[in-house]
Amino acid sequence: MPHPSPFLAGFHLHDIDADGVRIRAAVGGAGPPLLLLHGHPQTHATWGRIAPRLAERFTVVAADLRGYGDSDKPPGGVGHAAYAKRAMAADQVAVMRALGHERFALVGHDRGGRVAHRLALDHPHAVTRLAVLDIAPTATMYARTDRAFATRYFWWFFLIQPEPLPERLIAADPAFFLRSQIDGQSKTPGATSEALFAEYLRCYADPATRHAICEDYRAAASIDLEHDAADASARIAVPLLALWGAKGTVGQLYDVLATWREKATDVSGHALACGHTLQEEAPEETLAALLDFLTP
């Protein structure tokens, strides 16, 4: 039976069968459907400061990606295919359909934004509007890698190393690695509360989660790039909003809007005065931008 979410006020937690993969999702509110997808190293709990406000106008579904939080963590399989963004996106389409939503608006942060990008390409008729938070397209970022990017986003190159190298090294001190990730990307001290950090660490302490995260990144550097190359000429037709942190790596190294105009036909967006995790560092500004975009 659904039970109340400890991090999203007014939401209830559901375990949903997405074609054989169990996905944990917090559901709340009423109105047009809206799917929120988190990034690494977060879970759906990252939306705690804005999801209840969004739920005043929308039926909000905040899901844990496969491999993260309390969702299933299947083996990566040959070529890391189980963590291809195509597979992760299909999970979320199945979740929304199980909840009765054939079409929905979509917001993705970090890894969730990459899943959202693939979802909009593979399931164009399911998405009404798309917002991506603090990312440039994956293929673009890899193609334009330089020393500055490799230094700031070292985990893109560390986590993709063959199993079990990154898994074993992180296992030596998961709390230290997690804290380093969060503190290194956030430019707003205290934005991730101790209770929220403890929730992320609860999940990160699970070896299956750490392995799944590595598989997510391994897929991004292999099978996802193959899928992106096959769709190089495809363009997202629905309105796309790009938001990013002016103090973060993506905003400082890329012309974010230009990168998304290579991938979509209707792009708008702007920077916020924060680092990587907009929904935790600048919740009011993020909420205002999303509401303006989602309710034109």
C-alpha positions, -999 to +999 in steps of 0.1 A: +000+000+000+012+036-007+026+053+023+035+090+030+068+103+016+091+116+044+107+142+020+078+153-002+050+168+019+016+155+008+030+128-015+027+091-012+052+065-022+043+038-048+062+008-061+053+005-098+060-024-121+075-009-152+076-039-175+094-061-149+115-034-133+101-020-100+103+018-099+097+038-067+078+070-072+063+097-050+029+109-063+010+139-052-013+168-064-039+171-090-040+185-125-021+179-157+006+152-152+042+162-146+072+138-143+103+148-123+136+129-128+165+133-105+203+131-111+234+116-095+239+112-066+204+122-057+170+104-055+135+117-060+139+133-025+159+161-042+126+177-053+113+182-017+115+220-018+095+224-051+074+193-057+047+202-031+043+236-047+042+221-082+015+197-069-008+227-063-012+228-101-001+194-114-003+157-107+034+153-099+053+120-102+088+121-087+105+088-096+137+071-087+156+061-118+164+025-122+196+018-102+190+047-079+171+052-046+146+024-039+140+014-075+153-020-088+189-024-097+191-049-125+224-062-138+240-040-165+241-068-190+260-070-223+272-035-233+257-020-202+224-020-221+202-022-190+214+013-181+211+028-215+191+060-213+167+043-237+160+016-211+158+041-183+134+063-203+112+033-212+108+027-174+094+061-169+070+059-198+057+027-183+054+043-149+033+071-162+011+048-182+006+026-151-007+058-134-030+066-163-009+093-180-003+088-217+011+123-222+029+144-196+053+173-190+088+163-181+116+179-160+150+162-156+180+173-136+215+159-143+212+122-152+175+126-151+178+153-178+197+128-200+170+102-195+145+129-203+163+138-235+162+102-247+126+099-236+116+128-257+134+113-288+121+078-283+085+087-272+078+121-288+040+117-285+043+111-247+059+145-239+041+178-239+070+200-226+106+193-216+128+211-191+164+201-185+184+213-155+221+220-156+231+198-185+243+201-221+237+171-243+258+141-234+273+136-269+282+173-270+300+172-237+320+142-246+329+155-281+341+188-266+360+174-237+391+194-227+413+195-196+389+219-178+359+196-182+378+164-174+391+180-143+358+194-130+338+163-140+364+136-133+337+111-124+326+109-160+359+092-167+364+075-133+330+057-130+332+043-166+363+023-158+358-015-160+342-033-131+352-035-102+377-007-101+354+023-093+330+002-072+358-011-049+375+023-045+342+040-036+334+012-012+364+022+009+345+053+020+311+059+004+303+089+027+335+107+018+329+102-020+293+112-017+301+143+003+328+153-021+304+150-050+277+171-034+300+197-019+320+200-051+290+207-073+269+228-050+279+264-047+253+271-019+265+258+015+238+240+034+215+236+004+216+198+009+203+194+044+218+168+067+186+148+066+187+148+028+224+139+027+216+110+051+189+098+027+213+099-002+239+081+018+214+054+028+210+046-008+247+051-017+258+027+010+242-002-009+268-019-032+241-025-058+234+012-060+271+020-065+274-006-092+242+006-109+256+042-109+288+030-125+267+011-151+247+043-158+279+062-166+294+033-185+263+032-207+266+070-212+301+066-226+292+037-249+257+025-260+242+059-253+266+076-277+257+050-303+220+058-299+228+096-300+249+091-332+220+072-349+197+101-339+221+129-348+196+145-372+166+142-349+152+172-333+129+175-302+098+193-314+081+202-281+091+233-263+123+228-243+135+249-213+171+248-203+180+261-169+215+260-154+236+273-126+258+303-135+283+291-109+285+256-121+306+237-147+280+235-174+272+272-173+309+282-173+321+258-201+292+258-225+268+280-243+240+260-229+212+273-251+233+269-283+240+232-274+202+226-270+193+244-302+214+218-320+190+192-305+156+209-304+135+233-325+120+255-297+145+263-270+144+289-242+161+293-208+185+311-186+210+308-158+203+309-121+227+323-095+237+289-081+257+258-087+247+224-101+217+214-081+191+241-089+162+225-071+181+224-038+202+256-041+177+280-057+143+264-052+122+295-054+138+307-087+137+272-101+100+268-092+092+302-107+109+293-140+092+259-142+058+273-134+062+300-161+073+274-186+047+247-177+017+270-175+021+293-205 
